[in-house]
Amino acid sequence: MPISIEELDSSTREENITIILGKGILLKIIENSEKRNLLNNKVVKKFVSSPNLCHDDIRFPILELSKIETSWSVPKFMKSLLDISQRKDFKVWINSVELPSSVIAASKFYKDLEEEFSQTVKQKLSKIPKEELEEITSDLMYTLVGKIDEKLAKEENEKIIAIGDSIKERTGFDILVPSTLLLCPNCRVLLSTEEYRGSKKCYLCKNKIKRHDANRVYIHKLNDHIKKVLEKNLWFEAYMARLLRKLGYKTWTGVHVMGASGILHEIDVLAIRKGTVLNVECKTGKVSRNDVFNFCTKVGDLKSHVSILALIQKLPESETREFVKKNPAIIRLEDMGKRRESEIVNYLKGRLTIKA
């Protein structure tokens, strides 16, 4: 029977849409071009193909690399601010400081500095209420911006290389690339974490520093594409999609899918195989009871034949575990940080009744 599609308006031409049509099921998949291009990058593909990528033996060293790299590009003021913001008396501290009326959010310094921040730091700062951030002035920032300790940077670089070598030994994948820290020659403040054109204004002495005049510290860092995948938590989704493809599924990663209610749901992995629709929820951090309930609601609206709750850690509550266990359409795949890839694949084969 031929299928015809009539366009109601031109909006669909601006989206990457796939329609899944089967007996009693109709799904509209909308892909995110940015995510798709990132996941199609050759380096990213090779990275998520690394065996046992979600295991703690590999995941923890990668997170440590990201932490060390971030510490280079974050001035001492921001480190202090992030530490203080976690204290219970943060509001008392911030209110006790007498500050001029100018606000950091409107300053050119903040806009320039924001470009240098990793996504990790920006996420941390986003948790601080806006009205509190507005009390911090650019003058205070100029005073408290830290300098790069070249000796310490070299020592940290040696740590990074050692960690990178251990990851390469386990996975066969070289996660690091050579890079450069460019510093103000007058006050050793970080200008950029990569080569730049023209000149950069030093945040401390306010001089414009031409690229050829900047001091350089040669380091290693995470590949930029891998860093983006880690920051967006797409690595785990892509890894799960790869495992499902090994089992014969066709997959879509990081998409929006319209359910029976007409509501768009954000789906980490959608997969199909021999008339069966499967969706996966991927969680790298702690999972609350509400997370599980929301996932179950999503499963019902999508009318998936089977779903997987893929967790790096364990479910925190036995009651929540029992609730999921009572739903035969949901496969509980928890504590993946302690499981080898071969064990995960064999477990999925058994639960999805796939013959070798």
N, C-alpha and C positions, 0 to 999 in steps of 0.2 A: 504494500500500500504506500503510495507516494506521500511525502510529507512536505507541506508548504508552510512558509513562515511569512507573515505579513508584518511589515514595520509600521508601528503606530506613530512613531516620530523618529527624528534623526539621532536621538540620544544613544541608541545602540551602536551607531557607527563610531562613536568615540570610546567604546569599551571593547575589551578583549573577552568575548563571550563564547562559552561552550554550552550546548544544551544536551542534557542526558535524558533520554526518553525510554521508558520501559513500561512493563505492565504495572499499573498502579503507581507509577513514579514519574515525576517530571521535575528536573532540577536545572536551574540556571546558574552557571558558574561564571563569575566575573574575576578575571585575573588582574593583578597589579603589575603593570609593566616594569616598574622599578625593581620589584622583588624578582620577577621572572628574569630580567637581564642580569641581576646580581647572581642568581642561582645558576644561570647558564654560563657564567664566567668559568674559563678553563681551570683557573687556580682553585676556585671555590668547589668545582666538581671534584677535583682531585682531593681536596681537603675532606669533604664529606664522605669520600670513598675510603678514607682511612679506617682500618679495622679497629673495632672496640673504641670508637671515638667518644662514646658517652661514659665509658668506664672511668672511675675516679683516678686511676693510675695515669690517664692521659688528660682528662678534663681539668683536674686540679693544676697541673703544671701550666696548661694553657691560660687558665684564669690568673695564675701567678705572673705570667708574662705580661698580661694586660694590666695588672695592678702596678708592676714596676714601671712600665712605659708611661702610664698615666701620671705617676708621681713626678716625672721629669717635666711635663708640660703644665703642671699646676703650681702656681706661685705659693709661697709659704702662707700668704694671707688666706688663700682659698683652703689650704689644708687646715689652718686654724679655724676658719669659719665652719668647715664641715664637721670638725671635731666638736666645736662648741655647740653647733646646732643640735647635736645628739643629747646634750645635757638637759636635765630637767629645768635648770635655772636659766635657760637660754634667753627667755623674754626679759628676765630681770637684768641680765648682763647687757643686752642690746639697748634697753631703756635707760641704763645708767650712763651710757656714753653720750656726751654732748656733741652733736654733729651739725654742720652747716645745713642749709635748706636744700642745696642741690642734691639730686638723687642719682644713684648709680645707673638705674635703668635707662636714663636718658643720656648718659655720657658716652662720648665717642670711645673712651677707654674701654668701657664695658663691651661695646659692639666689636671693637678690635680683638679684645681678649677672648670673647665668646667663640670666635672663629678658631682659636687655638685649642679650645677645650675638647676633650674626647666626649663621646656620648655618655660615658659612665659618669663623668663629673656633672654634666648638665642635668642628668636625671637626679643626682643628689641635690643639686641646687633647687630643682623644681619643687622639692618637698618643703622648702622654706617659704612661709607665707609672704606674699608680695609686699604687704605693708611693712614687714620687717626688713626686707631687702632694700626698700626705698629709703630707709634711714641711713644706709651705708653710702658714703659719698665717694666720689672719685678721688678727692684729696686724700682720704684715708687709704684708698687703694694704692695710690702712688707711694705713700709712705711705707706701707707694709708689704709690698711686692717683694718676693724673695729672689735671690740671685742663684744662678746655677753653679754648683760646686763641681768643677771639671774633674777633680780627682774622684769624687763620689760617683759621678756619671760614668767614668771609666770602670770603676769597680762594679757598678750595677750592670754595665754592659757585659762584663765577664760572667756575671750571674745569668744574664739573659742567654748568652751563647751556650752556657752549660745546660740550661733548661731546654733550649732549642735542640741541642744535640741529643738529649735524653728522649725527647719526643720523636725526633727523626729515627732514633734507634728502634723505638717501639712501633712506629707507623710507616717508616720509609718516606715520610713527607717532610720537606724542609719548610718550616712555618715562618722563618725569619727572612728579612731582606735588609741590606745595608742602608743606613740613613745618616742624617746629619742634624745636629743641633746648632743653630746659628745664634750667636750671642752678641750683645752690644760690647764693643771693645773697651768702652769706658767703665761700665758698671756691671758687666757680666750677666745682665738680665736677658732672659730668653726672648729672642725676636721671632723665631719661627722654628718649626720642627721639620722644615724642608726648604729647599732652595727657592728664592723668590726673585721677582723682577723688580728693577728700579730700587727703591729704598723702603725701609720700614722705620717707623717712629718708635724709639725706645720709650717704654712706659715709665721709666724712672727719671732719666736725664732729659727726656723729651727731644733728643737730637734725632735727626733723620740719618739712618745708617744705610749706606749703599751696600749691596750684596757683597762686593769684593772686599769691603772693609770689615765685614763681620768676622768674628772669631768662630772657629768651627770645632765641634767635638764629634768625632765619628763614632757612631753607635750602630746597633741592630734593633729592629723593631718588627712587630707583626706586619705581615702583608696587609695593605689597606683594604683589599676586598675581604679577606678573612676577618679583619677587625670589624667591618660593617656587619658581616654575617653573625659574629659573636654578639655585637651590641644589640642587634635586632632580634636575637634569639632564633634566627632562622636556621642555624646550624643543626639543631636538634630535629626540627621539622624535616629538613632536607635529608638528614640521616635516616629518619624513620621512613621517609618516602623511598629511599634507596633499598632499605630492607624489604619493603613491600614489592618493589620491582623485581627483586630477586625471587620472590614467590609468585611472579607472573601477573602482578597487578599493573594497571596503568594509573599514574598518579598526577595530582595537581597539588602544589604546595603554596601555602599562604594566600588562599583565595577567599572570596566572599560567595556564599551560596544562598540562593533564595529558597526558603522552605515553603511548606504547604500553606503557611499563614500569610505568605507574601513578605515576611520579614527577612532581611539579609543577615546571615550569620557569618562571622569570621571563622573560617575552618583552617586548621593547621595543615592537615593532609586529607585530601579526598581521593579515594581509589576505587576502581571498578575491575571486576574479573568475572567472566562467565555469567553475566546478568546480576551480579551481586554488587551492591554499593556499600562501601566501607568508609567511615570517617575517623580521624584520629585527633585527639586532644593531647598536645605535648606540654608538659610542665617541667621546668628545670629547677624551680624553687619549691617552697613549701606550698601545700595545697590545703585550702580550707574546705569546710563542709559546703559552703555556698558555691565554691568552684565546681564541686561535683554535682550539686543540684542543677546548676546552670547548664552544665554539660548534658545532663539527662534530658533537660528541657529541649536543648538544641537537637539531640538525637531524635526525640519524638517528632519535632517539626520537620526534620529532614527525611524522616521515614527510612533511615538507613537500615540495611539488613543486619549489619553488625558494626560495632564501634569499638575503638581501642582507647583506653585511658592510659597514656604512656607517661610514666613519672620517673624522674631521676632518683627521687627519694621515696620513702614509704608514705602511705597515707597516715596522717597523724592520729586518727581516731579509729578504734575498732568498730564503733557503730557505723561510721561512714563506709568502712571496708565491707561490713555485712550488708549494708544497703546496696552497694554496687554488686556484691556477690549474688544478690537475689534477682538481679536483672540479667537474664541469660544472653541478651543482645550486646552486653558490654564486656569486653575483655579487659581485665585489670592487669596491666603490665607495669608493676611498680618496682622500686629499688633497682632501676637499671644501671645506676652508678656502680653497683657491685656485681653486675652480670656481664659475662663475655658475649661477644656478638653471636657466636655459634649457639650458645645456650638460648639467646633471645629468638634467633631464627627458628630453632627446633621447637621452642615453646609456641611460637606463632603458627608453625606448620600444624601442630597438634590441635590447637584451638580453632584454627580456620579449616581444619580437615583437608589439608593439601597433601597429596601423595607425592613422594619424591620421584 
